[in-house]
Amino acid sequence: MSAATTVVVLIAAPPGLRGHLTRWFIEVAPGVFVGSPNARIRDSLWNVLADRIRDGQVVMIEPSRTEQGWTVRTAGQDRWTPTDFDGLTLMSRPRGSGGQPWKAANQVKGKGMIT
């Protein structure tokens, strides 16, 4: 029986975190890591990532017993946040600077045009 896949994405991560992840994951693209660590290793890695991410962002997609078969953890600044919507995990975008509420694209005016 093979372990399920875990994906970690680092954005603007401090030096050293990428190297730390290469102990258990393969870096398939800059900042994108794929591997199959067990739950104990994943939890330990998450603690390190969440503590050391500083001004960057980290997303971990891991196997879970949900309808989707996975769950998401996020940490860092200006990150998208996992939100439960009737049992499905959806990602909520961060609000713009100044606490402005999100507006649909057809409600935003730019340079005299409605986009």
Biopython code that builds the backbone (N, CA, C, O; Angstrom):
import numpy as np
from Bio.PDB.StructureBuilder import StructureBuilder

atoms = [
    (1, "MET", "N", (0.841, -1.172, 0.000)),
    (1, "MET", "CA", (0.000, 0.000, 0.000)),
    (1, "MET", "C", (0.887, 1.236, 0.000)),
    (1, "MET", "O", (1.805, 1.338, 0.814)),
    (2, "SER", "N", (0.627, 2.167, -0.893)),
    (2, "SER", "CA", (1.455, 3.370, -0.973)),
    (2, "SER", "C", (0.803, 4.514, -0.210)),
    (2, "SER", "O", (-0.419, 4.572, -0.068)),
    (3, "ALA", "N", (1.631, 5.411, 0.270)),
    (3, "ALA", "CA", (1.128, 6.579, 0.999)),
    (3, "ALA", "C", (0.570, 7.591, 0.018)),
    (3, "ALA", "O", (0.988, 7.636, -1.139)),
    (4, "ALA", "N", (-0.364, 8.397, 0.469)),
    (4, "ALA", "CA", (-0.954, 9.428, -0.373)),
    (4, "ALA", "C", (0.014, 10.597, -0.531)),
    (4, "ALA", "O", (0.893, 10.813, 0.303)),
    (5, "THR", "N", (-0.164, 11.329, -1.594)),
    (5, "THR", "CA", (0.732, 12.422, -1.935)),
    (5, "THR", "C", (0.414, 13.690, -1.150)),
    (5, "THR", "O", (-0.748, 14.020, -0.908)),
    (6, "THR", "N", (1.468, 14.386, -0.761)),
    (6, "THR", "CA", (1.371, 15.688, -0.105)),
    (6, "THR", "C", (2.066, 16.707, -0.992)),
    (6, "THR", "O", (3.128, 16.428, -1.549)),
    (7, "VAL", "N", (1.467, 17.899, -1.126)),
    (7, "VAL", "CA", (2.046, 18.973, -1.923)),
    (7, "VAL", "C", (2.258, 20.177, -1.013)),
    (7, "VAL", "O", (1.365, 20.548, -0.252)),
    (8, "VAL", "N", (3.443, 20.789, -1.090)),
    (8, "VAL", "CA", (3.754, 22.004, -0.338)),
    (8, "VAL", "C", (4.173, 23.071, -1.338)),
    (8, "VAL", "O", (4.993, 22.819, -2.222)),
    (9, "VAL", "N", (3.598, 24.278, -1.191)),
    (9, "VAL", "CA", (3.952, 25.406, -2.046)),
    (9, "VAL", "C", (4.497, 26.517, -1.157)),
    (9, "VAL", "O", (3.839, 26.945, -0.208)),
    (10, "LEU", "N", (5.712, 26.980, -1.475)),
    (10, "LEU", "CA", (6.333, 28.093, -0.757)),
    (10, "LEU", "C", (6.357, 29.314, -1.657)),
    (10, "LEU", "O", (6.733, 29.224, -2.826)),
    (11, "ILE", "N", (5.952, 30.466, -1.111)),
    (11, "ILE", "CA", (5.976, 31.727, -1.845)),
    (11, "ILE", "C", (6.762, 32.719, -0.996)),
    (11, "ILE", "O", (6.420, 32.956, 0.163)),
    (12, "ALA", "N", (7.807, 33.294, -1.567)),
    (12, "ALA", "CA", (8.651, 34.279, -0.883)),
    (12, "ALA", "C", (9.139, 33.738, 0.462)),
    (12, "ALA", "O", (9.081, 34.431, 1.478)),
    (13, "ALA", "N", (9.610, 32.519, 0.456)),
    (13, "ALA", "CA", (10.069, 31.871, 1.688)),
    (13, "ALA", "C", (11.483, 32.320, 2.032)),
    (13, "ALA", "O", (12.284, 32.593, 1.138)),
    (14, "PRO", "N", (11.790, 32.397, 3.324)),
    (14, "PRO", "CA", (13.152, 32.743, 3.725)),
    (14, "PRO", "C", (14.132, 31.639, 3.330)),
    (14, "PRO", "O", (13.735, 30.488, 3.148)),
    (15, "PRO", "N", (15.410, 31.991, 3.197)),
    (15, "PRO", "CA", (16.413, 30.982, 2.819)),
    (15, "PRO", "C", (16.432, 29.830, 3.819)),
    (15, "PRO", "O", (16.237, 30.031, 5.018)),
    (16, "GLY", "N", (16.661, 28.659, 3.329)),
    (16, "GLY", "CA", (16.778, 27.492, 4.190)),
    (16, "GLY", "C", (15.542, 26.612, 4.225)),
    (16, "GLY", "O", (15.660, 25.403, 4.421)),
    (17, "LEU", "N", (14.350, 27.191, 4.038)),
    (17, "LEU", "CA", (13.140, 26.363, 4.088)),
    (17, "LEU", "C", (13.069, 25.404, 2.906)),
    (17, "LEU", "O", (12.663, 24.252, 3.064)),
    (18, "ARG", "N", (13.463, 25.874, 1.718)),
    (18, "ARG", "CA", (13.437, 24.984, 0.551)),
    (18, "ARG", "C", (14.367, 23.801, 0.769)),
    (18, "ARG", "O", (14.003, 22.659, 0.489)),
    (19, "GLY", "N", (15.559, 24.073, 1.264)),
    (19, "GLY", "CA", (16.512, 22.999, 1.538)),
    (19, "GLY", "C", (16.009, 22.046, 2.609)),
    (19, "GLY", "O", (16.226, 20.837, 2.526)),
    (20, "HIS", "N", (15.339, 22.591, 3.609)),
    (20, "HIS", "CA", (14.789, 21.750, 4.682)),
    (20, "HIS", "C", (13.752, 20.773, 4.118)),
    (20, "HIS", "O", (13.711, 19.612, 4.525)),
    (21, "LEU", "N", (12.924, 21.233, 3.191)),
    (21, "LEU", "CA", (11.883, 20.369, 2.617)),
    (21, "LEU", "C", (12.446, 19.276, 1.713)),
    (21, "LEU", "O", (11.820, 18.228, 1.554)),
    (22, "THR", "N", (13.609, 19.502, 1.124)),
    (22, "THR", "CA", (14.163, 18.496, 0.201)),
    (22, "THR", "C", (14.581, 17.214, 0.906)),
    (22, "THR", "O", (14.952, 16.246, 0.243)),
    (23, "ARG", "N", (14.532, 17.186, 2.213)),
    (23, "ARG", "CA", (14.808, 15.940, 2.936)),
    (23, "ARG", "C", (13.693, 14.922, 2.739)),
    (23, "ARG", "O", (13.938, 13.716, 2.774)),
    (24, "TRP", "N", (12.459, 15.404, 2.532)),
    (24, "TRP", "CA", (11.301, 14.509, 2.416)),
    (24, "TRP", "C", (10.509, 14.675, 1.132)),
    (24, "TRP", "O", (9.633, 13.863, 0.838)),
    (25, "PHE", "N", (10.805, 15.720, 0.358)),
    (25, "PHE", "CA", (10.028, 16.020, -0.845)),
    (25, "PHE", "C", (10.945, 16.205, -2.050)),
    (25, "PHE", "O", (12.150, 16.418, -1.908)),
    (26, "ILE", "N", (10.353, 16.120, -3.225)),
    (26, "ILE", "CA", (11.020, 16.450, -4.479)),
    (26, "ILE", "C", (10.514, 17.822, -4.901)),
    (26, "ILE", "O", (9.308, 18.069, -4.874)),
    (27, "GLU", "N", (11.419, 18.720, -5.292)),
    (27, "GLU", "CA", (11.005, 20.042, -5.771)),
    (27, "GLU", "C", (10.767, 19.940, -7.272)),
    (27, "GLU", "O", (11.717, 19.853, -8.050)),
    (28, "VAL", "N", (9.491, 19.951, -7.683)),
    (28, "VAL", "CA", (9.126, 19.741, -9.083)),
    (28, "VAL", "C", (9.098, 21.038, -9.882)),
    (28, "VAL", "O", (9.156, 21.004, -11.111)),
    (29, "ALA", "N", (9.013, 22.160, -9.216)),
    (29, "ALA", "CA", (9.082, 23.496, -9.806)),
    (29, "ALA", "C", (9.544, 24.415, -8.685)),
    (29, "ALA", "O", (9.462, 24.030, -7.519)),
    (30, "PRO", "N", (10.027, 25.615, -8.993)),
    (30, "PRO", "CA", (10.488, 26.490, -7.918)),
    (30, "PRO", "C", (9.416, 26.711, -6.850)),
    (30, "PRO", "O", (8.360, 27.278, -7.131)),
    (31, "GLY", "N", (9.689, 26.265, -5.638)),
    (31, "GLY", "CA", (8.774, 26.447, -4.521)),
    (31, "GLY", "C", (7.635, 25.455, -4.434)),
    (31, "GLY", "O", (6.776, 25.590, -3.562)),
    (32, "VAL", "N", (7.598, 24.445, -5.322)),
    (32, "VAL", "CA", (6.537, 23.434, -5.313)),
    (32, "VAL", "C", (7.165, 22.077, -5.005)),
    (32, "VAL", "O", (8.021, 21.593, -5.745)),
    (33, "PHE", "N", (6.727, 21.472, -3.899)),
    (33, "PHE", "CA", (7.310, 20.224, -3.419)),
    (33, "PHE", "C", (6.247, 19.136, -3.365)),
    (33, "PHE", "O", (5.111, 19.388, -2.964)),
    (34, "VAL", "N", (6.622, 17.918, -3.773)),
    (34, "VAL", "CA", (5.710, 16.781, -3.779)),
    (34, "VAL", "C", (6.390, 15.611, -3.086)),
    (34, "VAL", "O", (7.564, 15.331, -3.328)),
    (35, "GLY", "N", (5.639, 14.923, -2.214)),
    (35, "GLY", "CA", (6.184, 13.777, -1.509)),
    (35, "GLY", "C", (5.103, 12.998, -0.799)),
    (35, "GLY", "O", (3.919, 13.325, -0.891)),
    (36, "SER", "N", (5.521, 11.957, -0.085)),
    (36, "SER", "CA", (4.586, 11.083, 0.636)),
    (36, "SER", "C", (5.055, 10.816, 2.064)),
    (36, "SER", "O", (5.197, 9.657, 2.454)),
    (37, "PRO", "N", (5.300, 11.866, 2.854)),
    (37, "PRO", "CA", (5.713, 11.613, 4.235)),
    (37, "PRO", "C", (4.535, 11.133, 5.081)),
    (37, "PRO", "O", (3.377, 11.391, 4.751)),
    (38, "ASN", "N", (4.837, 10.442, 6.158)),
    (38, "ASN", "CA", (3.754, 9.990, 7.036)),
    (38, "ASN", "C", (3.204, 11.173, 7.841)),
    (38, "ASN", "O", (3.767, 12.267, 7.801)),
    (39, "ALA", "N", (2.114, 10.954, 8.566)),
    (39, "ALA", "CA", (1.421, 12.031, 9.290)),
    (39, "ALA", "C", (2.315, 12.682, 10.337)),
    (39, "ALA", "O", (2.247, 13.896, 10.529)),
    (40, "ARG", "N", (3.142, 11.912, 11.009)),
    (40, "ARG", "CA", (4.026, 12.467, 12.029)),
    (40, "ARG", "C", (5.033, 13.432, 11.420)),
    (40, "ARG", "O", (5.270, 14.511, 11.963)),
    (41, "ILE", "N", (5.627, 13.047, 10.295)),
    (41, "ILE", "CA", (6.589, 13.915, 9.604)),
    (41, "ILE", "C", (5.880, 15.161, 9.080)),
    (41, "ILE", "O", (6.403, 16.268, 9.210)),
    (42, "ARG", "N", (4.685, 14.995, 8.483)),
    (42, "ARG", "CA", (3.927, 16.161, 7.973)),
    (42, "ARG", "C", (3.644, 17.164, 9.073)),
    (42, "ARG", "O", (3.833, 18.366, 8.881)),
    (43, "ASP", "N", (3.192, 16.682, 10.230)),
    (43, "ASP", "CA", (2.887, 17.583, 11.341)),
    (43, "ASP", "C", (4.146, 18.291, 11.839)),
    (43, "ASP", "O", (4.108, 19.484, 12.140)),
    (44, "SER", "N", (5.240, 17.576, 11.924)),
    (44, "SER", "CA", (6.501, 18.166, 12.347)),
    (44, "SER", "C", (6.975, 19.224, 11.341)),
    (44, "SER", "O", (7.404, 20.312, 11.727)),
    (45, "LEU", "N", (6.894, 18.894, 10.060)),
    (45, "LEU", "CA", (7.277, 19.850, 9.022)),
    (45, "LEU", "C", (6.387, 21.084, 9.057)),
    (45, "LEU", "O", (6.873, 22.205, 8.902)),
    (46, "TRP", "N", (5.085, 20.886, 9.261)),
    (46, "TRP", "CA", (4.168, 22.022, 9.287)),
    (46, "TRP", "C", (4.543, 22.984, 10.419)),
    (46, "TRP", "O", (4.508, 24.201, 10.237)),
    (47, "ASN", "N", (4.900, 22.442, 11.580)),
    (47, "ASN", "CA", (5.303, 23.306, 12.690)),
    (47, "ASN", "C", (6.516, 24.153, 12.324)),
    (47, "ASN", "O", (6.565, 25.339, 12.649)),
    (48, "VAL", "N", (7.491, 23.553, 11.652)),
    (48, "VAL", "CA", (8.688, 24.286, 11.222)),
    (48, "VAL", "C", (8.318, 25.338, 10.183)),
    (48, "VAL", "O", (8.747, 26.488, 10.284)),
    (49, "LEU", "N", (7.525, 24.954, 9.187)),
    (49, "LEU", "CA", (7.146, 25.888, 8.128)),
    (49, "LEU", "C", (6.360, 27.076, 8.679)),
    (49, "LEU", "O", (6.662, 28.224, 8.352)),
    (50, "ALA", "N", (5.367, 26.813, 9.503)),
    (50, "ALA", "CA", (4.524, 27.882, 10.050)),
    (50, "ALA", "C", (5.341, 28.828, 10.934)),
    (50, "ALA", "O", (5.085, 30.032, 10.947)),
    (51, "ASP", "N", (6.310, 28.304, 11.664)),
    (51, "ASP", "CA", (7.142, 29.142, 12.535)),
    (51, "ASP", "C", (8.141, 29.992, 11.756)),
    (51, "ASP", "O", (8.453, 31.109, 12.168)),
    (52, "ARG", "N", (8.648, 29.476, 10.632)),
    (52, "ARG", "CA", (9.748, 30.138, 9.928)),
    (52, "ARG", "C", (9.355, 30.864, 8.657)),
    (52, "ARG", "O", (10.234, 31.424, 8.003)),
    (53, "ILE", "N", (8.088, 30.890, 8.265)),
    (53, "ILE", "CA", (7.695, 31.472, 6.985)),
    (53, "ILE", "C", (7.806, 32.995, 6.965)),
    (53, "ILE", "O", (7.973, 33.571, 5.890)),
    (54, "ARG", "N", (7.720, 33.661, 8.104)),
    (54, "ARG", "CA", (7.831, 35.120, 8.237)),
    (54, "ARG", "C", (6.879, 35.851, 7.303)),
    (54, "ARG", "O", (5.663, 35.718, 7.439)),
    (55, "ASP", "N", (7.413, 36.629, 6.347)),
    (55, "ASP", "CA", (6.582, 37.440, 5.445)),
    (55, "ASP", "C", (6.138, 36.689, 4.201)),
    (55, "ASP", "O", (5.414, 37.245, 3.375)),
    (56, "GLY", "N", (6.553, 35.448, 4.051)),
    (56, "GLY", "CA", (6.166, 34.652, 2.891)),
    (56, "GLY", "C", (4.842, 33.948, 3.115)),
    (56, "GLY", "O", (4.079, 34.292, 4.018)),
    (57, "GLN", "N", (4.585, 32.962, 2.279)),
    (57, "GLN", "CA", (3.361, 32.166, 2.377)),
    (57, "GLN", "C", (3.711, 30.695, 2.179)),
    (57, "GLN", "O", (4.622, 30.358, 1.422)),
    (58, "VAL", "N", (2.975, 29.826, 2.867)),
    (58, "VAL", "CA", (3.130, 28.385, 2.666)),
    (58, "VAL", "C", (1.743, 27.754, 2.628)),
    (58, "VAL", "O", (0.860, 28.101, 3.412)),
    (59, "VAL", "N", (1.575, 26.814, 1.692)),
    (59, "VAL", "CA", (0.336, 26.052, 1.553)),
    (59, "VAL", "C", (0.715, 24.581, 1.551)),
    (59, "VAL", "O", (1.613, 24.169, 0.816)),
    (60, "MET", "N", (0.032, 23.783, 2.376)),
    (60, "MET", "CA", (0.244, 22.339, 2.379)),
    (60, "MET", "C", (-1.079, 21.659, 2.072)),
    (60, "MET", "O", (-2.073, 21.866, 2.768)),
    (61, "ILE", "N", (-1.083, 20.851, 1.031)),
    (61, "ILE", "CA", (-2.256, 20.050, 0.662)),
    (61, "ILE", "C", (-1.906, 18.615, 1.013)),
    (61, "ILE", "O", (-0.938, 18.053, 0.502)),
    (62, "GLU", "N", (-2.716, 18.029, 1.900)),
    (62, "GLU", "CA", (-2.394, 16.703, 2.409)),
    (62, "GLU", "C", (-3.615, 15.786, 2.357)),
    (62, "GLU", "O", (-4.749, 16.265, 2.338)),
    (63, "PRO", "N", (-3.390, 14.477, 2.334)),
    (63, "PRO", "CA", (-4.511, 13.542, 2.299)),
    (63, "PRO", "C", (-5.356, 13.627, 3.561)),
    (63, "PRO", "O", (-4.842, 13.878, 4.651)),
    (64, "SER", "N", (-6.656, 13.417, 3.403)),
    (64, "SER", "CA", (-7.578, 13.479, 4.532)),
    (64, "SER", "C", (-8.821, 12.673, 4.195)),
    (64, "SER", "O", (-9.139, 12.460, 3.025)),
    (65, "ARG", "N", (-9.512, 12.233, 5.219)),
    (65, "ARG", "CA", (-10.752, 11.476, 5.007)),
    (65, "ARG", "C", (-11.929, 12.441, 4.881)),
    (65, "ARG", "O", (-12.775, 12.525, 5.771)),
    (66, "THR", "N", (-11.970, 13.157, 3.781)),
    (66, "THR", "CA", (-13.055, 14.085, 3.473)),
    (66, "THR", "C", (-13.638, 13.700, 2.120)),
    (66, "THR", "O", (-13.121, 12.809, 1.446)),
    (67, "GLU", "N", (-14.704, 14.366, 1.729)),
    (67, "GLU", "CA", (-15.290, 14.115, 0.407)),
    (67, "GLU", "C", (-14.280, 14.358, -0.703)),
    (67, "GLU", "O", (-14.250, 13.631, -1.697)),
    (68, "GLN", "N", (-13.457, 15.379, -0.530)),
    (68, "GLN", "CA", (-12.469, 15.714, -1.551)),
    (68, "GLN", "C", (-11.232, 14.819, -1.480)),
    (68, "GLN", "O", (-10.497, 14.703, -2.460)),
    (69, "GLY", "N", (-11.001, 14.197, -0.345)),
    (69, "GLY", "CA", (-9.841, 13.327, -0.189)),
    (69, "GLY", "C", (-8.586, 14.059, 0.238)),
    (69, "GLY", "O", (-7.519, 13.452, 0.329)),
    (70, "TRP", "N", (-8.693, 15.356, 0.502)),
    (70, "TRP", "CA", (-7.551, 16.146, 0.925)),
    (70, "TRP", "C", (-8.012, 17.316, 1.785)),
    (70, "TRP", "O", (-9.197, 17.646, 1.834)),
    (71, "THR", "N", (-7.047, 17.934, 2.461)),
    (71, "THR", "CA", (-7.291, 19.132, 3.247)),
    (71, "THR", "C", (-6.132, 20.089, 3.034)),
    (71, "THR", "O", (-5.078, 19.699, 2.534)),
    (72, "VAL", "N", (-6.332, 21.351, 3.418)),
    (72, "VAL", "CA", (-5.343, 22.402, 3.165)),
    (72, "VAL", "C", (-4.959, 23.085, 4.468)),
    (72, "VAL", "O", (-5.810, 23.347, 5.318)),
    (73, "ARG", "N", (-3.659, 23.372, 4.619)),
    (73, "ARG", "CA", (-3.167, 24.221, 5.707)),
    (73, "ARG", "C", (-2.462, 25.405, 5.053)),
    (73, "ARG", "O", (-1.780, 25.242, 4.041)),
    (74, "THR", "N", (-2.624, 26.594, 5.628)),
    (74, "THR", "CA", (-1.936, 27.776, 5.119)),
    (74, "THR", "C", (-1.321, 28.555, 6.273)),
    (74, "THR", "O", (-1.826, 28.523, 7.395)),
    (75, "ALA", "N", (-0.230, 29.255, 5.988)),
    (75, "ALA", "CA", (0.413, 30.127, 6.976)),
    (75, "ALA", "C", (1.145, 31.236, 6.232)),
    (75, "ALA", "O", (1.507, 31.082, 5.065)),
    (76, "GLY", "N", (1.354, 32.339, 6.912)),
    (76, "GLY", "CA", (2.101, 33.443, 6.328)),
    (76, "GLY", "C", (1.252, 34.685, 6.178)),
    (76, "GLY", "O", (0.152, 34.782, 6.723)),
    (77, "GLN", "N", (1.786, 35.636, 5.425)),
    (77, "GLN", "CA", (1.147, 36.932, 5.225)),
    (77, "GLN", "C", (0.293, 36.929, 3.957)),
    (77, "GLN", "O", (0.639, 36.271, 2.976)),
    (78, "ASP", "N", (-0.814, 37.658, 3.976)),
    (78, "ASP", "CA", (-1.685, 37.844, 2.805)),
    (78, "ASP", "C", (-2.009, 36.531, 2.109)),
    (78, "ASP", "O", (-1.945, 36.437, 0.883)),
    (79, "ARG", "N", (-2.352, 35.532, 2.883)),
    (79, "ARG", "CA", (-2.580, 34.202, 2.313)),
    (79, "ARG", "C", (-4.057, 33.956, 2.040)),
    (79, "ARG", "O", (-4.932, 34.579, 2.642)),
    (80, "TRP", "N", (-4.307, 33.049, 1.138)),
    (80, "TRP", "CA", (-5.663, 32.561, 0.919)),
    (80, "TRP", "C", (-5.978, 31.638, 2.087)),
    (80, "TRP", "O", (-5.093, 30.946, 2.589)),
    (81, "THR", "N", (-7.230, 31.623, 2.519)),
    (81, "THR", "CA", (-7.609, 30.864, 3.700)),
    (81, "THR", "C", (-8.599, 29.771, 3.340)),
    (81, "THR", "O", (-9.596, 30.048, 2.673)),
    (82, "PRO", "N", (-8.350, 28.519, 3.768)),
    (82, "PRO", "CA", (-9.326, 27.464, 3.505)),
    (82, "PRO", "C", (-10.613, 27.724, 4.287)),
    (82, "PRO", "O", (-10.575, 28.058, 5.472)),
    (83, "THR", "N", (-11.745, 27.568, 3.612)),
    (83, "THR", "CA", (-13.048, 27.816, 4.218)),
    (83, "THR", "C", (-13.963, 26.640, 3.923)),
    (83, "THR", "O", (-14.080, 26.208, 2.777)),
    (84, "ASP", "N", (-14.612, 26.124, 4.960)),
    (84, "ASP", "CA", (-15.548, 25.019, 4.781)),
    (84, "ASP", "C", (-16.871, 25.562, 4.242)),
    (84, "ASP", "O", (-17.444, 26.495, 4.805)),
    (85, "PHE", "N", (-17.341, 24.980, 3.162)),
    (85, "PHE", "CA", (-18.623, 25.365, 2.568)),
    (85, "PHE", "C", (-19.425, 24.097, 2.332)),
    (85, "PHE", "O", (-19.254, 23.426, 1.314)),
    (86, "ASP", "N", (-20.296, 23.770, 3.271)),
    (86, "ASP", "CA", (-21.116, 22.557, 3.206)),
    (86, "ASP", "C", (-20.292, 21.298, 2.970)),
    (86, "ASP", "O", (-20.662, 20.441, 2.168)),
    (87, "GLY", "N", (-19.171, 21.196, 3.679)),
    (87, "GLY", "CA", (-18.340, 20.003, 3.596)),
    (87, "GLY", "C", (-17.259, 20.052, 2.542)),
    (87, "GLY", "O", (-16.422, 19.151, 2.490)),
    (88, "LEU", "N", (-17.244, 21.078, 1.690)),
    (88, "LEU", "CA", (-16.200, 21.236, 0.686)),
    (88, "LEU", "C", (-15.247, 22.338, 1.125)),
    (88, "LEU", "O", (-15.668, 23.341, 1.701)),
    (89, "THR", "N", (-13.974, 22.147, 0.852)),
    (89, "THR", "CA", (-12.991, 23.172, 1.174)),
    (89, "THR", "C", (-12.844, 24.095, -0.018)),
    (89, "THR", "O", (-12.479, 23.665, -1.112)),
    (90, "LEU", "N", (-13.132, 25.362, 0.203)),
    (90, "LEU", "CA", (-12.928, 26.406, -0.800)),
    (90, "LEU", "C", (-11.891, 27.366, -0.254)),
    (90, "LEU", "O", (-11.690, 27.436, 0.958)),
    (91, "MET", "N", (-11.230, 28.107, -1.131)),
    (91, "MET", "CA", (-10.201, 29.045, -0.694)),
    (91, "MET", "C", (-10.743, 30.470, -0.771)),
    (91, "MET", "O", (-11.258, 30.894, -1.806)),
    (92, "SER", "N", (-10.620, 31.207, 0.346)),
    (92, "SER", "CA", (-11.048, 32.601, 0.424)),
    (92, "SER", "C", (-9.845, 33.501, 0.162)),
    (92, "SER", "O", (-8.783, 33.327, 0.759)),
    (93, "ARG", "N", (-10.023, 34.453, -0.730)),
    (93, "ARG", "CA", (-8.959, 35.401, -1.025)),
    (93, "ARG", "C", (-8.820, 36.402, 0.106)),
    (93, "ARG", "O", (-9.796, 36.713, 0.789)),
    (94, "PRO", "N", (-7.598, 36.913, 0.310)),
    (94, "PRO", "CA", (-7.445, 37.967, 1.317)),
    (94, "PRO", "C", (-8.076, 39.252, 0.806)),
    (94, "PRO", "O", (-8.117, 39.497, -0.399)),
    (95, "ARG", "N", (-8.567, 40.068, 1.725)),
    (95, "ARG", "CA", (-9.117, 41.360, 1.333)),
    (95, "ARG", "C", (-7.991, 42.274, 0.893)),
    (95, "ARG", "O", (-6.841, 42.101, 1.297)),
    (96, "GLY", "N", (-8.329, 43.245, 0.062)),
    (96, "GLY", "CA", (-7.333, 44.207, -0.398)),
    (96, "GLY", "C", (-6.815, 45.059, 0.739)),
    (96, "GLY", "O", (-7.347, 45.021, 1.848)),
    (97, "SER", "N", (-5.790, 45.815, 0.467)),
    (97, "SER", "CA", (-5.218, 46.661, 1.513)),
    (97, "SER", "C", (-6.241, 47.693, 1.968)),
    (97, "SER", "O", (-7.067, 48.149, 1.178)),
    (98, "GLY", "N", (-6.184, 48.050, 3.218)),
    (98, "GLY", "CA", (-7.108, 49.022, 3.772)),
    (98, "GLY", "C", (-8.433, 48.418, 4.180)),
    (98, "GLY", "O", (-9.357, 49.147, 4.539)),
    (99, "GLY", "N", (-8.545, 47.097, 4.132)),
    (99, "GLY", "CA", (-9.770, 46.448, 4.569)),
    (99, "GLY", "C", (-10.953, 46.643, 3.642)),
    (99, "GLY", "O", (-12.102, 46.494, 4.058)),
    (100, "GLN", "N", (-10.682, 46.976, 2.389)),
    (100, "GLN", "CA", (-11.762, 47.169, 1.428)),
    (100, "GLN", "C", (-12.418, 45.829, 1.129)),
    (100, "GLN", "O", (-11.719, 44.837, 0.924)),
    (101, "PRO", "N", (-13.735, 45.779, 1.101)),
    (101, "PRO", "CA", (-14.406, 44.524, 0.790)),
    (101, "PRO", "C", (-14.189, 44.120, -0.663)),
    (101, "PRO", "O", (-13.973, 44.959, -1.537)),
    (102, "TRP", "N", (-14.250, 42.835, -0.891)),
    (102, "TRP", "CA", (-14.101, 42.292, -2.228)),
    (102, "TRP", "C", (-15.274, 42.707, -3.086)),
    (102, "TRP", "O", (-16.403, 42.767, -2.600)),
    (103, "LYS", "N", (-15.027, 42.999, -4.364)),
    (103, "LYS", "CA", (-16.088, 43.356, -5.301)),
    (103, "LYS", "C", (-15.961, 42.469, -6.527)),
    (103, "LYS", "O", (-14.859, 42.105, -6.936)),
    (104, "ALA", "N", (-17.094, 42.130, -7.104)),
    (104, "ALA", "CA", (-17.094, 41.343, -8.334)),
    (104, "ALA", "C", (-16.415, 42.136, -9.444)),
    (104, "ALA", "O", (-16.448, 43.367, -9.439)),
    (105, "ALA", "N", (-15.799, 41.437, -10.393)),
    (105, "ALA", "CA", (-15.058, 42.090, -11.465)),
    (105, "ALA", "C", (-15.936, 43.054, -12.267)),
    (105, "ALA", "O", (-15.448, 44.083, -12.735)),
    (106, "ASN", "N", (-17.204, 42.740, -12.429)),
    (106, "ASN", "CA", (-18.062, 43.614, -13.221)),
    (106, "ASN", "C", (-18.503, 44.858, -12.452)),
    (106, "ASN", "O", (-19.206, 45.701, -13.008)),
    (107, "GLN", "N", (-18.105, 44.990, -11.185)),
    (107, "GLN", "CA", (-18.439, 46.159, -10.388)),
    (107, "GLN", "C", (-17.250, 47.089, -10.194)),
    (107, "GLN", "O", (-17.388, 48.144, -9.574)),
    (108, "VAL", "N", (-16.086, 46.715, -10.715)),
    (108, "VAL", "CA", (-14.883, 47.504, -10.525)),
    (108, "VAL", "C", (-14.673, 48.377, -11.746)),
    (108, "VAL", "O", (-14.619, 47.880, -12.871)),
    (109, "LYS", "N", (-14.555, 49.684, -11.525)),
    (109, "LYS", "CA", (-14.297, 50.617, -12.619)),
    (109, "LYS", "C", (-12.826, 50.925, -12.662)),
    (109, "LYS", "O", (-12.207, 51.194, -11.633)),
    (110, "GLY", "N", (-12.263, 50.887, -13.854)),
    (110, "GLY", "CA", (-10.863, 51.188, -14.022)),
    (110, "GLY", "C", (-10.645, 51.978, -15.300)),
    (110, "GLY", "O", (-10.987, 51.499, -16.382)),
    (111, "LYS", "N", (-10.088, 53.168, -15.203)),
    (111, "LYS", "CA", (-9.796, 54.011, -16.357)),
    (111, "LYS", "C", (-11.047, 54.281, -17.194)),
    (111, "LYS", "O", (-11.007, 54.273, -18.425)),
    (112, "GLY", "N", (-12.153, 54.518, -16.495)),
    (112, "GLY", "CA", (-13.372, 54.869, -17.201)),
    (112, "GLY", "C", (-14.122, 53.695, -17.805)),
    (112, "GLY", "O", (-15.107, 53.886, -18.519)),
    (113, "MET", "N", (-13.671, 52.496, -17.528)),
    (113, "MET", "CA", (-14.303, 51.315, -18.110)),
    (113, "MET", "C", (-14.784, 50.399, -17.008)),
    (113, "MET", "O", (-14.207, 50.366, -15.922)),
    (114, "ILE", "N", (-15.826, 49.664, -17.281)),
    (114, "ILE", "CA", (-16.255, 48.608, -16.370)),
    (114, "ILE", "C", (-15.632, 47.327, -16.869)),
    (114, "ILE", "O", (-15.840, 46.932, -18.017)),
    (115, "THR", "N", (-14.874, 46.679, -16.015)),
    (115, "THR", "CA", (-14.190, 45.460, -16.431)),
    (115, "THR", "C", (-14.915, 44.236, -15.968)),
    (115, "THR", "O", (-14.473, 43.118, -16.234)),
]
sb = StructureBuilder()
sb.init_structure("model")
sb.init_model(0)
sb.init_chain("A")
sb.init_seg("    ")
for serial, (resi, resn, name, xyz) in enumerate(atoms, 1):
    if name == "N":
        sb.init_residue(resn, " ", resi, " ")
    sb.init_atom(name, np.array(xyz, "f"), 0.0, 1.0, " ", f" {name:<3s}", serial, name[0])
structure = sb.get_structure()
